[in-house]
Amino acid sequence: LEFIILGVININDGRRLGFVCDVEIDFESGRIEAIVIPGGGRLFGLIGKEKDYVIPWDRIKKIGEDIILVDMDERYFRKHFE
């Protein structure tokens, strides 16, 4: 699978989070640990930047041909991204 071209949608609120820009891999086990979605820029991406979304593999619910569905509730967002 080429994750970089896949969009990511949160099934809890229907929010489109963006596109996968990277993956985190455990090289000892060869397993994907998380996918990374870039945070939005504040001024044309030049000045300031929001945190990237790092979504653990266990939060991925479905991988389709052109989309990844993840289950991210508000508590998770507040804890990890604010």
GUVODREN-596972 format. One record per residue: residue number from 1; residue in three letters; x, y, z of N, C-alpha, C in turn. Coordinates in nm, 4 decimals. Layout:
// residues N
{NUM; 'ALA'; {X; Y; Z}; {X; Y; Z}; {X; Y; Z}}
...
//
This chain:
// residues 82
{1; 'LEU'; {0.0830; -0.1201; 0.0000}; {0.0000; 0.0000; 0.0000}; {0.0863; 0.1248; 0.0000}}
{2; 'GLU'; {0.0424; 0.2227; -0.0719}; {0.1106; 0.3510; -0.0706}; {0.0282; 0.4461; 0.0158}}
{3; 'PHE'; {0.0651; 0.4575; 0.1425}; {-0.0105; 0.5376; 0.2375}; {-0.0068; 0.6864; 0.2056}}
{4; 'ILE'; {0.0975; 0.7331; 0.1417}; {0.1159; 0.8763; 0.1213}; {0.0034; 0.9382; 0.0380}}
{5; 'ILE'; {-0.0606; 0.8633; -0.0473}; {-0.1665; 0.9195; -0.1306}; {-0.3055; 0.9033; -0.0688}}
{6; 'LEU'; {-0.3139; 0.8465; 0.0507}; {-0.4431; 0.8210; 0.1118}; {-0.4870; 0.9351; 0.2027}}
{7; 'GLY'; {-0.6118; 0.9782; 0.1860}; {-0.6706; 1.0761; 0.2759}; {-0.7168; 1.0071; 0.4028}}
{8; 'VAL'; {-0.7308; 1.0839; 0.5112}; {-0.7694; 1.0280; 0.6404}; {-0.8934; 1.1003; 0.6909}}
{9; 'ILE'; {-0.9951; 1.0230; 0.7300}; {-1.1190; 1.0774; 0.7834}; {-1.1449; 1.0168; 0.9204}}
{10; 'ASN'; {-1.1860; 1.1028; 1.0142}; {-1.2221; 1.0594; 1.1484}; {-1.3688; 1.0160; 1.1478}}
{11; 'ILE'; {-1.3955; 0.8911; 1.1849}; {-1.5330; 0.8405; 1.1808}; {-1.6196; 0.8977; 1.2928}}
{12; 'ASN'; {-1.5601; 0.9565; 1.3963}; {-1.6391; 1.0120; 1.5053}; {-1.7138; 1.1386; 1.4675}}
{13; 'ASP'; {-1.6506; 1.2237; 1.3870}; {-1.7154; 1.3500; 1.3525}; {-1.7145; 1.3791; 1.2026}}
{14; 'GLY'; {-1.6623; 1.2881; 1.1222}; {-1.6598; 1.3064; 0.9779}; {-1.5540; 1.4038; 0.9295}}
{15; 'ARG'; {-1.4691; 1.4507; 1.0207}; {-1.3664; 1.5492; 0.9850}; {-1.2579; 1.4873; 0.8973}}
{16; 'ARG'; {-1.2240; 1.5574; 0.7888}; {-1.1123; 1.5162; 0.7038}; {-0.9861; 1.5718; 0.7690}}
{17; 'LEU'; {-0.8962; 1.4836; 0.8082}; {-0.7752; 1.5239; 0.8789}; {-0.6625; 1.5621; 0.7844}}
{18; 'GLY'; {-0.6661; 1.5131; 0.6621}; {-0.5606; 1.5431; 0.5661}; {-0.5117; 1.4170; 0.4987}}
{19; 'PHE'; {-0.3894; 1.4236; 0.4487}; {-0.3286; 1.3109; 0.3796}; {-0.2070; 1.2621; 0.4572}}
{20; 'VAL'; {-0.1823; 1.1339; 0.4514}; {-0.0674; 1.0748; 0.5198}; {0.0607; 1.1307; 0.4581}}
{21; 'CYS'; {0.1510; 1.1804; 0.5442}; {0.2786; 1.2318; 0.4943}; {0.3956; 1.1425; 0.5362}}
{22; 'ASP'; {0.3708; 1.0538; 0.6332}; {0.4800; 0.9699; 0.6832}; {0.4204; 0.8555; 0.7632}}
{23; 'VAL'; {0.5007; 0.7552; 0.7891}; {0.4624; 0.6449; 0.8781}; {0.5745; 0.6233; 0.9784}}
{24; 'GLU'; {0.5376; 0.5764; 1.0970}; {0.6370; 0.5388; 1.1978}; {0.6432; 0.3870; 1.2012}}
{25; 'ILE'; {0.7638; 0.3332; 1.1884}; {0.7834; 0.1890; 1.1792}; {0.8724; 0.1421; 1.2924}}
{26; 'ASP'; {0.8351; 0.0292; 1.3529}; {0.9214; -0.0385; 1.4486}; {1.0106; -0.1308; 1.3655}}
{27; 'PHE'; {1.1361; -0.0942; 1.3505}; {1.2247; -0.1679; 1.2610}; {1.2598; -0.3068; 1.3130}}
{28; 'GLU'; {1.2510; -0.3286; 1.4441}; {1.2800; -0.4623; 1.4977}; {1.1711; -0.5614; 1.4586}}
{29; 'SER'; {1.0444; -0.5187; 1.4683}; {0.9339; -0.6093; 1.4362}; {0.8894; -0.5960; 1.2909}}
{30; 'GLY'; {0.9239; -0.4824; 1.2261}; {0.8806; -0.4584; 1.0898}; {0.7365; -0.4117; 1.0797}}
{31; 'ARG'; {0.6790; -0.3716; 1.1921}; {0.5393; -0.3291; 1.1945}; {0.5257; -0.1777; 1.1893}}
{32; 'ILE'; {0.4175; -0.1340; 1.1251}; {0.3846; 0.0083; 1.1251}; {0.3230; 0.0416; 1.2610}}
{33; 'GLU'; {0.3782; 0.1421; 1.3267}; {0.3302; 0.1834; 1.4590}; {0.2254; 0.2940; 1.4493}}
{34; 'ALA'; {0.2414; 0.3848; 1.3527}; {0.1514; 0.4992; 1.3416}; {0.1620; 0.5603; 1.2022}}
{35; 'ILE'; {0.0576; 0.6382; 1.1681}; {0.0633; 0.7197; 1.0478}; {0.0712; 0.8655; 1.0914}}
{36; 'VAL'; {0.1302; 0.9503; 1.0083}; {0.1487; 1.0914; 1.0422}; {0.0785; 1.1767; 0.9362}}
{37; 'ILE'; {-0.0010; 1.2728; 0.9852}; {-0.0702; 1.3672; 0.8984}; {-0.0224; 1.5061; 0.9385}}
{38; 'PRO'; {0.0241; 1.5872; 0.8422}; {0.0771; 1.7188; 0.8793}; {-0.0312; 1.8110; 0.9337}}
{39; 'GLY'; {0.0067; 1.8890; 1.0367}; {-0.0830; 1.9918; 1.0889}; {-0.0894; 2.1064; 0.9904}}
{40; 'GLY'; {-0.1974; 2.1814; 0.9944}; {-0.2129; 2.2934; 0.9017}; {-0.1221; 2.4093; 0.9366}}
{41; 'GLY'; {-0.0784; 2.4803; 0.8364}; {0.0012; 2.6010; 0.8579}; {-0.0892; 2.7177; 0.8918}}
{42; 'ARG'; {-0.0374; 2.8170; 0.9586}; {-0.1180; 2.9319; 0.9963}; {-0.1148; 3.0426; 0.8931}}
{43; 'LEU'; {-0.0001; 3.0644; 0.8305}; {0.0108; 3.1695; 0.7300}; {0.0824; 3.1120; 0.6093}}
{44; 'PHE'; {0.0050; 3.0530; 0.5192}; {0.0584; 2.9889; 0.3986}; {0.1648; 2.8842; 0.4321}}
{45; 'GLY'; {0.1568; 2.8267; 0.5533}; {0.2530; 2.7257; 0.5926}; {0.3898; 2.7800; 0.6247}}
{46; 'LEU'; {0.4065; 2.9133; 0.6263}; {0.5393; 2.9713; 0.6482}; {0.5638; 3.0114; 0.7932}}
{47; 'ILE'; {0.4654; 3.0753; 0.8544}; {0.4827; 3.1234; 0.9916}; {0.3906; 3.0447; 1.0825}}
{48; 'GLY'; {0.4495; 2.9742; 1.1764}; {0.3717; 2.8946; 1.2703}; {0.3195; 2.7679; 1.2054}}
{49; 'LYS'; {0.2932; 2.6710; 1.2869}; {0.2412; 2.5454; 1.2371}; {0.1757; 2.4711; 1.3511}}
{50; 'GLU'; {0.0629; 2.4071; 1.3214}; {-0.0006; 2.3235; 1.4212}; {0.0767; 2.1926; 1.4309}}
{51; 'LYS'; {0.0557; 2.1209; 1.5407}; {0.1218; 1.9919; 1.5574}; {0.0730; 1.8930; 1.4526}}
{52; 'ASP'; {0.1627; 1.8048; 1.4110}; {0.1233; 1.6968; 1.3219}; {0.0360; 1.5984; 1.3994}}
{53; 'TYR'; {-0.0569; 1.5349; 1.3290}; {-0.1345; 1.4264; 1.3891}; {-0.0528; 1.2990; 1.3754}}
{54; 'VAL'; {-0.0237; 1.2342; 1.4875}; {0.0412; 1.1034; 1.4862}; {-0.0647; 1.0055; 1.5352}}
{55; 'ILE'; {-0.1153; 0.9249; 1.4434}; {-0.2283; 0.8374; 1.4737}; {-0.1786; 0.6944; 1.4890}}
{56; 'PRO'; {-0.1917; 0.6391; 1.6112}; {-0.1462; 0.5020; 1.6351}; {-0.2208; 0.4016; 1.5467}}
{57; 'TRP'; {-0.1520; 0.2952; 1.5114}; {-0.2080; 0.1929; 1.4245}; {-0.3393; 0.1373; 1.4791}}
{58; 'ASP'; {-0.3523; 0.1245; 1.6113}; {-0.4749; 0.0672; 1.6680}; {-0.5961; 0.1594; 1.6548}}
{59; 'ARG'; {-0.5756; 0.2860; 1.6148}; {-0.6860; 0.3791; 1.5914}; {-0.7374; 0.3732; 1.4476}}
{60; 'ILE'; {-0.6672; 0.2993; 1.3613}; {-0.7100; 0.2838; 1.2219}; {-0.8157; 0.1747; 1.2164}}
{61; 'LYS'; {-0.9315; 0.2098; 1.1607}; {-1.0426; 0.1148; 1.1553}; {-1.0583; 0.0491; 1.0190}}
{62; 'LYS'; {-1.0245; 0.1208; 0.9120}; {-1.0417; 0.0648; 0.7779}; {-0.9487; 0.1365; 0.6817}}
{63; 'ILE'; {-0.8847; 0.0604; 0.5953}; {-0.8019; 0.1171; 0.4897}; {-0.8659; 0.0789; 0.3572}}
{64; 'GLY'; {-0.9114; 0.1802; 0.2831}; {-0.9736; 0.1571; 0.1532}; {-0.8771; 0.1910; 0.0411}}
{65; 'GLU'; {-0.9299; 0.1953; -0.0802}; {-0.8468; 0.2245; -0.1970}; {-0.7927; 0.3666; -0.1963}}
{66; 'ASP'; {-0.8720; 0.4608; -0.1437}; {-0.8280; 0.6009; -0.1469}; {-0.8493; 0.6750; -0.0156}}
{67; 'ILE'; {-0.8868; 0.6045; 0.0901}; {-0.9149; 0.6702; 0.2177}; {-0.8810; 0.5775; 0.3341}}
{68; 'ILE'; {-0.8429; 0.6373; 0.4454}; {-0.8215; 0.5640; 0.5705}; {-0.9212; 0.6195; 0.6709}}
{69; 'LEU'; {-0.9959; 0.5312; 0.7370}; {-1.0888; 0.5726; 0.8408}; {-1.0245; 0.5471; 0.9762}}
{70; 'VAL'; {-1.0255; 0.6517; 1.0606}; {-0.9676; 0.6395; 1.1942}; {-1.0731; 0.6735; 1.2985}}
{71; 'ASP'; {-1.0541; 0.6253; 1.4196}; {-1.1466; 0.6493; 1.5298}; {-1.0749; 0.7344; 1.6343}}
{72; 'MET'; {-1.0974; 0.8654; 1.6264}; {-1.0307; 0.9599; 1.7159}; {-1.1378; 1.0400; 1.7893}}
{73; 'ASP'; {-1.1575; 1.0151; 1.9187}; {-1.2565; 1.0928; 1.9916}; {-1.1971; 1.2234; 2.0427}}
{74; 'GLU'; {-1.2806; 1.3126; 2.0905}; {-1.2361; 1.4453; 2.1347}; {-1.1358; 1.4375; 2.2494}}
{75; 'ARG'; {-1.1518; 1.3406; 2.3399}; {-1.0553; 1.3276; 2.4511}; {-0.9158; 1.3005; 2.3967}}
{76; 'TYR'; {-0.9061; 1.2161; 2.2945}; {-0.7763; 1.1847; 2.2357}; {-0.7154; 1.3085; 2.1722}}
{77; 'PHE'; {-0.7976; 1.3859; 2.0990}; {-0.7481; 1.5092; 2.0372}; {-0.6986; 1.6071; 2.1431}}
{78; 'ARG'; {-0.7757; 1.6276; 2.2485}; {-0.7353; 1.7225; 2.3534}; {-0.6058; 1.6783; 2.4208}}
{79; 'LYS'; {-0.5940; 1.5498; 2.4484}; {-0.4771; 1.4972; 2.5188}; {-0.3502; 1.5074; 2.4336}}
{80; 'HIS'; {-0.3597; 1.4823; 2.3040}; {-0.2402; 1.4702; 2.2205}; {-0.2119; 1.5888; 2.1281}}
{81; 'PHE'; {-0.3120; 1.6722; 2.1006}; {-0.2917; 1.7738; 1.9990}; {-0.3170; 1.9167; 2.0459}}
{82; 'GLU'; {-0.3549; 1.9376; 2.1689}; {-0.3758; 2.0758; 2.2154}; {-0.2658; 2.1183; 2.3085}}
//
